[in-house]
Amino acid sequence: MEKERGMEKHYATPAFQEFPQLSRLPFFSPQNQGVIADYLAYLRARHYAPAMWEGIIRALKSFAALMPEARQATLYDDLTQTTPMDVDAWIEAAFRHQLAPSTVATRLRVLQGFFTFLRDQGSLAQSPIRFPRHHILVPQGLPRPMAEDEVVAFFRVIDAVRDRTMFLLMLRCGLRVSEVGNLSWSALDFAQGTVRIDNSKGQVDRVVYLA
């Protein structure tokens, strides 16, 4: 909280009028405000959803809040001076503040878009975010089965017979999208209630049963 209070230095910039979201980043210099506004204008021109605007504001605020004090003055004035070591420090601080790996990875991806924009505009030689150096491992949970009411709600919005058939085959027979897409009538044996899958998993054929 002390660091965030220390960030409350306000700069009045014309960009505030066009992008009120910038009022949440008052600690940045007019130069930084300008490049952030340019990026927001770039996103707007390409019809990105407002959630993307919110994401970049949130990521930049987090980046500023967790920046080592020794680097604050430099980066609050000019974000193009960001180095890979600054990104290292931010990641370390983010985990120290117990941000979830998925949150850190998402904000890092959003920041990468911003720094890539600055690079493409000629303001940076290259992005300070480097992979695999700054890759964040995000734990992957096991898939959860859908509840019956969820399945019913899902199929209620599928009107096309072809689409409904494909999803039913995937759901009831455990088929992949590519397997369903390549099925032919000759692969179905209605008398036996089976479906033959040719060239599945690399030339291994199998037979599944219709539920």
N, C-alpha and C positions, 0 to 999 in steps of 0.2 A: 504494500500500500504506500509506503514511503516513496518508493521509486516512481509509482504512478503519480503521486502528488507532485513530485519533482519534475514531471513531464508537462505540467500545466502551463507552459509558456506559450502564449497565443500569438499567432501570426495572422494578420488579416490579409487574405489574398482574393483576387477576383474569382479564382476557381471555386470559392465557397458558394457564390451565387449560382453557378451552373451545377455544381455537385455538392449539395448540402452534407453529404456523407463525410466530406473532408473535415467537417467541424469536429469529428471524433479523433482527428489526428492533428491537434493544434500545436504539438511540439515540433513538427517538421517545419523547415524553412520554406519561404516562398518558392525557392527552386524545387525542393522536393514536392511541394504541393502542386507545382506546375506539371511535373512529370507524371505524378499519380493521376492528375486530371486528364492528361493526355492518354494514359492507359485506359481510364474509365471511358473516355470518348471513343477509343478504339474498340472496346468491348460493346459499347452501345451501337456503334456503326455496324457491328457484325451480329446484332440482335441477340447478344447473350442475355440470359435471364437475370433479373435483379439479384437473385441469389448469388450469382458470380460476383457482382459488385460488393455485396455484403461480405463475401468470402475474402476478397482482397483487402478490404478495410480491416477486417478482423485479423487477418494474417500479418499485415503491416503493423498493427497496433501491438500484437504479441511480440513481433520481431523487435520493435522499439522498446517495449516494456522490459524485455529480458536481455537487452544489450548490456554488456559490461560497461560500467561507468567510464572507464578509460576511453571507450570508443563512442560514447553518446554524442559528444559535441561534434565530432567529425561526421557521423552518419546522420544525425538529425539535420545537419546542414546539407549533406550531399550523399544520397544513397548510392550513387555510382562509385563511391569509394569502398563499398562493401567487398570484403575478401572472403575466400574460403574459410579462413580462421574465424572470421566473424560468424559464419554459418555454423562452424563447429561449436563455438561458444553458445550460440542460441539453442542448438539441439541439446547440449549438455544442461543448460539452464531450464529448458522446457521439461526435461525428464526430472530434474531436481525439484521442479514445482509440481511434479506428479501429473503432468499431462499424459493422456493415454497415447500409446504408440500410433494408433490410427489417427488421432488428432494432429500429432506432430507430422505424420506423413502427409496428411491432407493439406496442412498449412505450408509445408515445404513444397508441395506440388503447385499450390497457388502462387507462392513466391517465385517459383521457377518460371511460371508464365510471365510474371511481371519483369523479372530480370532478363528473360529472353526478349521481351519487347524492347527493353532498353538497349540490348545488344543489337537488335535489328534496326533500331533507330540511330545507331552509331555512337551511343553514349557510353557503351561498354565494349571492351575487346572481346570478353566472353563472360558468361554468367558465373557468379561466385559459387553457385550450387553445382557441385561436381558428383557425378555418379561413376562408380559405385561408392565413392567415399562417403556420400551423404545419404546413402540408401537406408531406409528405416524398415526393419523387419516387423511386420504386423502379424500377430497371432491369428491363425485361421481356424475358426470354429467348424465343427462338423455340420454338414447340412441337416436341417431339421425337417421331419415329415410334416406335410400340410395337414391341418385338421380337416375333418370331413366337411364342416361348414365352409371352410376356406375353399375347398375344391369345388363345392357346389356354386359358390359365388363367382369363382373364376370361370367356370363353364357357362354361366348365365350370360356372360358378355361376349361369348364366341358364337356368332350366328352362322358363319359359313360352314357348310357340311364338311368341306375338305379340311379346314383348319381344325374343326372339332375332332374329326377322325384322327388327324395327325397327333393332336395332343393326347387323345385317349390311348393311342398306341404307345406313346412315350410313357404315359402314366401307368398303364396296366401291364405293359410288356417290358418296360425298362429299356426302351430303344432310344438311341441318340437321334438328334435332329438329322444328321447326315444319313443315318440308316433308314429313317422314315422317308426322307426325301428321295432315296434311291430304290424304294420298294416298287416291285412290279406285281401285276395280278397273278403271275405264275408263281410268285413266292408264297401265296396264301393257299392253305389247304383247309377249306371250310369243313370237310368231312372229319378231319383229325383235329381241327381247331388249333392249327399251328401256323407260324410264320417263319419262313426260312430266310436267314440273314446271310447274304453272300459277301465274301471278302470283308468280314467284320474283324476289327482289331488286327489288321495286317494279314490278310489271306486265310484267316481262320473262320470257317463257316459255323453257324450255330442255329438252333431251332428254338423258338420261344412259343409259349402257349397263349392263345387268346383267352382273356379273362371274361 
